[in-house]
Amino acid sequence: MFEKIYSPVQKIDLHPLSNLYVKRDDLIDPYISGNKWRKLKYILQKAKAEQKNHLVTFGGAYSNHLVATAAAAARSGLQATAFVRGEEVKNEMLLICSLYGMNLIFVDRESYKNKVDLYKQYFDSDDSTYFIDEGGASVEAVQGCSEIILELTETYDHIFVAAGTGTTAAGLLKGIQDAGLNTKLHVVPVLKGGSFIADEIARYTEISNHLILHTDYHFGGYAKTTPALLAFIKKFTKETGVLIDPVYTAKMFYAILDLHQQNQIRPTDKILAIHTGGLLGLLGMKDKFYFP
Ligand SMILES: *Cc1c(COP(=O)(O)O)cnc(C)c1O
């Protein structure tokens, strides 16, 4: 499933930015959210090389990573099991996971905290299983994400990406460093207190002056929104024709415009935003949007 990839760079018109490009990783696949595909690429190769045929992973009930793992497993002829945080629920994301054949085990929030224990409890004596951390965080994921940089045929002054665990950002930073580019990498954590992302990135690559962290665009925290963010999503989508998700990419695009307004980015600077996908996240928030 990893042979072909479709992720064009597209110029978009977002007033007043005149030099904004988007790397459309959201187009890689409708269900495997862009960066989750990148992250899984080498994880699956490793699992297969180790003769494993059963992926075991972890996530919340609205996790893009779970859907991506379920789809990737089904397309690679592998089994998949997910430990889902919290009480048993039904939603659109978990429906897609089950259609792809993923086995869902709901665990209370306390037990969920120790993932290695959970894994051992269920699969300790099972040689066929392969442990994938929450969100796919791993060296393999960083390597997969660094390939985004290799695909670029032009150079940019700034590259923007949203961060949850920071693994994707680490890959981009590594890619920029390995390629010897002057590009600044702007990382927008979507959680409150996002400065921990720098420590996460430091686990995989050296923190250099390429990296700029913008910790003030979390809009209240993970999966939290404000009326201003929801209004921004509607305006952005109508103006550009590109769908964005409320958990990650909307916060990143909002940050780009805001930093431009604060003159931290010059009008002529060439900007690349990584559209990491995640559009199913809209389904989890459909009640928040007002339909006139
Ligand atoms: C998971 C996800 C991210 C965050 O990726 P990390 O590597 O965890 O920082 C960003 N955007 C989307 C759409 C995602 O699904």
The ligand as an ORCA input file, in Angstrom:
! r2SCAN-3c Opt
* xyz 0 1
  C      -2.026     13.222     14.524
  C      -2.163     14.470     13.728
  C      -1.247     15.548     13.858
  C      -0.148     15.553     14.899
  O       0.933     14.748     14.573
  P       2.058     14.501     15.673
  O       3.096     13.748     14.930
  O       1.439     13.662     16.744
  O       2.513     15.793     16.204
  C      -1.401     16.647     13.050
  N      -2.422     16.714     12.163
  C      -3.318     15.729     12.027
  C      -4.421     15.902     11.068
  C      -3.219     14.573     12.790
  O      -4.132     13.600     12.647
*
